Amino acid sequence: MPLYPLGISRSRDVPCVPKQAAGSVDMRWSLAGELACALIDAPHGAIQPMLHAAALEAIHRRICVLPVQFGMALRDEAEIHSVLEKRSRELLENLDRLDRTCEMALRIARTNPPKTRTAAAAKPQSPLDYIEERRSHYRRLDGGEERERSIVRQFVERLHGCYRQWRKLQSSPSHPIRMAFLVEQDRATAFRSRLEKTCETYREGRCVILGPWPPYSFV
């Protein structure tokens, strides 16, 4: 029967997480030296994403946990122990680095995103017209990338001192800019307040603040 890992923590912290904390998910721990893996037995496939996230967040509220990618399946506990043993140093270092932290996420709407030329809309062109059209297209993309860097820099600078780390997450020109901030748990409320004030000064589109949740983007 496959095992679906939720997250990895220190063995010594496991007693701090009561079994009922995972809600309707039948979660248990598999211990391997200093490390422990929270997992579920799911004979019919992985649990629903929202249940997976809720169980992981319940652990995170009590102890430091490194989230495991949703849907990953391992054969048995021997394979889990093998993974933990091979990567024990790296995992313990990450647990030390992320202890007492959470992730706050930000989505920043783009205004007038660069338009892409579709084959259906394309009209017959001369070679020179085509080259000029492509040149204009890439100028728009370059301008959009520079504007994006400026927006990201604005938020990073105004929030300086309120977070440990930040990352710009992968996105496309037609989707919102995505950022993640690693924040100390006891400063999450203050960080959110500062972020909300910063978002109020952004007049070009809508900002959406998400979190706090486990530090998915920093593992």
N, C-alpha and C positions, 0 to 999 in steps of 0.2 A: 504494500500500500504506500503510495507516495506521501511524502511529508512536505508541507509548505511552510517555510520559515517566515516569520514576521519581522524579527529584528534580533540584534546581538547586544548583549549587556555583560557586565561583570557578574561572575557567579555569586560573589559576596552580596550583591544588591538584590538578588532574586527574592529573598524572603520579604522584601518591602512591597512586593506586588501580589496582593491577594488574588486568588484564582477568579473570583467573581468580577474582578476589574475588567476583564475582557468581554463582559456582557454575555451575549448569546453565542459567542465563539468558544468552542471547546479548546482552549489553549493550554499547553504545558511547556515545561522547560527541559532542555537537554543540556547537561553540564559536561564541560570538557576542560578540566584544569581551572584556570582563572576566568574562563569565558563560558557564557551560557547562551543558548539560542532558544528564543520563544518560537514555538511551532504549533501547527495544527495538523491533525489527521483528517484528510479529506478524501475518502475513497472515490467520490464522484467528481473530483476536480476542485480547482481553487474556489475559495469562498468569494462572495460578491465583493467588488472593490471597496464599497463603502463600509462593509463590515470589517474588512482587512484594515482599512485606515482607522476606523474607530478603535479596534483592538490595539493597534500600534500606538495610537494617541493616548490610550489609557495607561499603557506602560510608560510612555514618555512623561506623563504627569507625575510619576513617582520616582523614576530612575532614568539615568542616561541610557539611550538605546540608539544603535545604528540601524536605520531602516534597511530592510532587504527588499529588492525590487519585487513588485507584485507579480504573482504568477510563477515565480521560480519554484521548481519542484526538485526534491532530492529523493534518492531511492530509499534511504534508511538512515538511522542515527549514526551508523558507522561513517557514512559519507559526510554527514554534518560535522562529526568530530574531526575527520580528516581535514576539512576546510578550515575549521577553527584552529587546529594545530599548525597547519601550514602558514596561516596568516596571522598567528597570535600576536606577534610583535606589532604589526601594522594596525590591527584592530584595537589593541590596548592603547596605542598612541592616539588613535582617533577618539577613543572613549575619553582619554584625558583631555584632548583638545576640545571636545564638544560637551564636556560635563557642564551641567547647569546652563545650557543654552537652548534656544529655540530658533526657528526660522520664521521671519516675516517676509511675505511676498508682496510685490507691487506690480500691477499691470497698468501701463500708461498708453492710452489710446493715441494713435497716430492721426494727424490731420493731413488730409490730401496725400495719402500714400501714393508712391509712384505707380502708374498704371503700366501693365504689361501688354504687349501687343499679341493678340491671338491670331492664329492662322485663319480662323473663320472671317475675321474682320479685315484681314490684309487684302489690299488691292494690288493689281499688277503694277510693278515699279521698274524703273530703269535701274541699272547698277548704281549710278550716282545717287539717285533718290533713296535707294535702299541703304547705302552707306551713311547718308546724312540722317536718315531716320534712326539707324542704330546708334550713331554718335549722340543724337539728342536723347535717345533712351538711356544711354549710360551716363550722360550728364545728369539726368533726373535722378538716377540711382545714386550717383556720387553725392549729389546735393542732399538726398534723403539720408544717406549714411552719415554725412557730416552733421545734419540736424539732429539725428539720433544720438550721436556722440555728445553733442552739446546738451541735450536733455538729460542724458544719463549723468554727465558731469555735474549738472546743476543739482540733481538730487543727492549725489554722493557728497558733494561739498557742503550742502546745507544740513546733512545728517551726520557730518563728521563728528566723531567722539561719542556717538550713540550706539555704535555697533562694533563688533570685532572684525568681521569680514563682510564683503559684498561681492556679488557676482551678477553679471548680465547673462541671462539664460538665452539659449538659441531661439530665434524667432525669424519670421520672414517680413519683408517690407509691407505686406498687406495685413499683418496681425499686430496686436499691441506689443509694445516693448515690455519685456519681462525681466524683472530684477529680483534678487533674493538677498536678504540681509541676515547675518548670523548675529543674534542678540542674546545677551545674558537674560535669563528667565526673570530675574527680579527687576529688570529694567524694561521689560516688554511693554508695559502700560505707558511708561514715559516715552519710549521709542514711538509707539503708535501715535501718541499725542503730537509729537514733533513731526512725524510723517504726515499726519492729517493737515497740520498747518502748512507744511511744504506743498502739499497737493493743492491747497487753496490758492496758492500763488501761481499754479500752472493753469493758464487761461486757455490753452489751445486744445483741450480735450478732457476726457474723463479719466480719472485715476481710480483704481480699485485696489483696496488693501486687503490682504488675506493673511490668516494666521492669528496667533502663533500655533505652530505645529512642529513635529519632529524635524530636525535639520536635513531634510531629504537632499538638498542641493549641495551639501558640504561634506558628504561622506565620500 
